[in-house]
Amino acid sequence: MPSLRSILWPLIFLSGMPQGSSGRQPAAWSRLEMHFREELPNISSLWDSSTVVTGPRLRIATANIWSGLTYEGTLSMGRIESDERLEVRRVLLVEELRRRAPDIVLLQEVNPSSSLSRRIADALGYDVVAQRVQGGMKVGPIGIPTNLNEGIAILARKELNLQPADVWLLSTGFGAIGDDVSFHLREENIALVARITLPTGRAYIINTHLIANPEDTEASRERLLRICTDRALPSEETRNLLAQLADGEQRRRHMVERLLERMRKEVGDDPVILGGDLNATPTSLTVSPIFAAGFVDAIALGGAGELPTWDPAVNTNIPSSPDASLPNSPEAEFEAWYDLQARRIDHIFLSRHFAKGMRISAERFLDRPADSIFTSDHFGLVADLDLGQISVSKAVDRAVAPGVDVLPIISYDTDVGLGLGVKSFFLNELGMNESFDVLLFNSSKGERWYRLVFSMPDFELRQGTVYPLAIDVTIDYDKYVKNSSFFGVGNSSQFKDREMYSREPFEISLTFSRGLSTATVVQAGIRYRFIRNFGFSDTSRLRQYPPPNDGRVSSVGLLASFRHDTRDSYINPSRGLVLQGELEYVPDPSWSDGTAARMGAWFQYYTTLLYPKTILAARCGAQALMGSNFPVQTLLSIGGNQTLRGSPQDRFLDRIAGVANVELRFPLIWRFGMVAGLDAGRVWQDAEKVSIEGWHSNSVVGVRFFMDTFVVRADLGFGSETTGFYLNFGHLF
C-alpha cells in the first residue's frame, strides 16, 4: 500500500465470519496406537459418520494437586505444611501417574507452575503446556507474594503432539497474568487450551480451575438462613448474604459461558475434551451450560459419577472441623460448613463427537494415603475412552465454512490525493480450502494499486500442518505517479538530495510449497517482475547511473526457500519462531536485463508476555544482491512501511541490507489493538564493509483492526527526517 502521511478514515463496512477451521492432517500415530492397543482396552462412532476406522483407547486424568497454601499474606502466602511433606506429596503424585499411565493429564494448583509442571512431565516423559495464573505482582519470578506462582498445566504423551493453542481469560476486572509479567490483586481464572493429534485428526484439550464460592443450592440456602436466624441478623443483612451466595454462583456460571463462547468462535467443530476443577457439582447452575452445549459427563457415564473428589470425611488434608482462629462472622461460619460437605467438583467432559454409543470406564485415583499422607486435598479422576469405531468425516479433510471479509477504504494524502479502495478476502468459496485476497485502490493523483493473491490451501489453514502441496499465485501492480523518491545510493545518502519521479512496478509469481512437518516448509517457484520508470527531470542524477535507469527493467527469477516455523498462527501469531533462508536467481540474460542472485536470511520470534494477550514480537534479517549492471531501482532498499517506518520508501539503497524490528502488541477494545515498537536498518555496498555502526532507527506506534481473515495495519513512524503514516494489511512480520 502507498504510504499515507496525513489523514486516514477506514470504514468498516462488512465483516463476514467464516466458521470453524480447517481439518489439519494428523501426524504419525503408529507408536501411540500400538501403546494403546497393548496396554489399554473404547470413542465410538461420531455423529454424522460416513467413514469408520478402528481406533485405540485414550486415558485421561485430572487432578487438583493442592498448592498447600493458605492464600493469606502479602510478602508471602501462609504455608499449611513443611517443605518435606510437600515434597513427599509430589513424589506420590508422580508415582501414581506413572502407575496409571494416562495419555492426557490435567493439573490444577501447580505451584510453581512452570518448574513443577516441567518436572512432572520430565519424570513421565511427557510434553507439557503450562500457564501461571495466580502470581500477584511480579516481573518473571521476582515480586510478591514470593511463594505464589500457581497455575494449571496439560501433559500428554509425546505421540499426541501436544501444542499450546491459547489462554482464555474467564475472570473480569482489572489485572494481568502471565509467566513473564503478573499484575493482579485478586484471584484470576483462565482456560488453558492445547491441541493434540488423534487418529481422526486434531482435537482440543481445555483445562480450567474456577472460583471456589459455595454453590447456590437449596441446602446451602437453608443452612445460611439458619445461621442468620440463630444470630438474629436483620432481614436486610440476611438478604445481602443470600444475594452474595447467588452472585458467587453467577460469577462462576458466567465464566463457563465465556469459555463456551470462546470455544464456539475459535475451536469450531473439532472434538474437545474439557476438564479440571470447576468447584461445582454436575447438577449445579455452573455446569448446566456445558451440558446444554452438547457435552457429556465422562465420569458419570463411566460409573464414577457419585464418587466425591472433595471428601472431608476421608481426606485428612481437609480439616475435619472449622478453624477456631477464623473470624466468627456469618460468612466464615457458612463457608466452614460448606467446606465439610462431600461433593464431586472435578470433571472430564467430552464434546458431542464422542457421544454416540460411547463405551467408557472411570474411577477415582489419588484417593488412598501412603504412610498416612494423601497426595492432595482433592481426589483425582481418570477416564478410559474406548475409541472403538471412529467416524472420520468430521475430523479429517474437513473443509471450513465459506466466508468473506470486506473492508472499504477512504483515505486522503497530500501526495496521492483522495483515495478510494476495497480489500476483500474470500475463504473456501470453491470448497477447496482456498483463499482469494483482492485489493483495489485508486487515487485522484494517479495512485493505482491492484493486488490478487490466490492460495490453496489458505496460508492460515495450512499453518502448523503437514501437507503435500500448496499453490500460491500473486499478481501485484502498483503505480506511483510523481510519488517515488530517490535520495542517492548508500547508507550516507542525504535527504536534501531527494528527487521525484514516476514508478510503475508489476509482479507476478507462482510458488509451490510442501509442509514436511508441522514446523518445516520448503518452497520453490518462479517470479516475473518489471519496473517502468519515467518522469525524470532533465537534471536527474538517476540518468548518470549506468545502466540506464529510465525506461523498463524486467527479470525472470527462480525462487527457493526453507522455513522452520513454529508460529501458532500465520495471520496473528502470539508464540513461536521462524528461521528462514531464501534464494532468488535470475539465470538467463535473454529473459532479463542481466543476471543476478538475491540471498536472504530471517529470524522472527513471538511470545505472549501476559494476558489480556500482550505479545512481544521481534524480527531481524539481512539480504544480499549479487551480479552486475543493476538499475538503481532494483537495489535492496530500507525505508517505508515494510522495513523502516518513519523514513520514506526506498530511503537507503545498496547491495546489502539489514533490518531489525521489535513490537509490543496489545489489545484495546473489541477488534482493535495497538502496537509500540522500534525499527532499525542500514545498507552496505559490499560484505567487507558490513559493521554494526551507522544503523538508522525510528520509533513507531500503531493501531490494528482484526478482521476474521486479515489484519488492518495503520502505523505512525517517527524518523529523524520525516514522520510517516502508513496503511497496510497484515502485521509488519
Secondary structure, DSSP 8 states (H G I E B T S, - for coil): --B--SEEEE---EE----S---------HHHHHHHHHH-------TT--SEEE--EEEEEEEE----B-S--SSS--BSS-HHHHHHHHHHHHHHHHHH--SEEEEEEESSHHHHHHHHHHHHTEEEEEEEEE--EEETTEEESTT--EEEEEEEEGGG--EEEEEEE-S-SS-BB-SSEEE-SS---EEEEEEEEETTEEEEEEEEE--------HHHHHHHHHHHHHTT--HHHHHHHHHHHHHHHHHHHHHHHHHHHHHHHHTTTS-EEEEEE-SS-TTSTTTHHHHHTT-EEHHHHTT-TTS-SB-TTT-TTS-SS--TTS---HHHHHHHHHHTS-B--EEEEE-GGGTTT-EEEEEEES-S-BTTB-S-SS-EEEEEEE--EEE-TTTSS-----EEEEEEEEEEETTTEEEEEEEEEEESTTSSS-EEEEEEEEETTS-EEEEEEEEES-HHHHTTS-EEEEEEEEEEEEEEEEEEEE--SSTT--GGG-EEEEEEEEEEEEEEEEESSSSEEEEEEEEEEEEEEE---TT-GGGGSSS--SEEEEEEEEEEEEEEE--S-SSS--SEEEEEEEEEEE--TTTSSS-EEEEEEEEEEEEEEEBTTEEEEEEEEEEEEEES---GGGSEEE-STTS-TTS-TT-EEESEEEEEEEEEEEEEETTEEEEEEEEEEEEESSGGG--SS--EEEEEEEEEEE-SS-EEEEEEEE-SS-EEEEEEES---
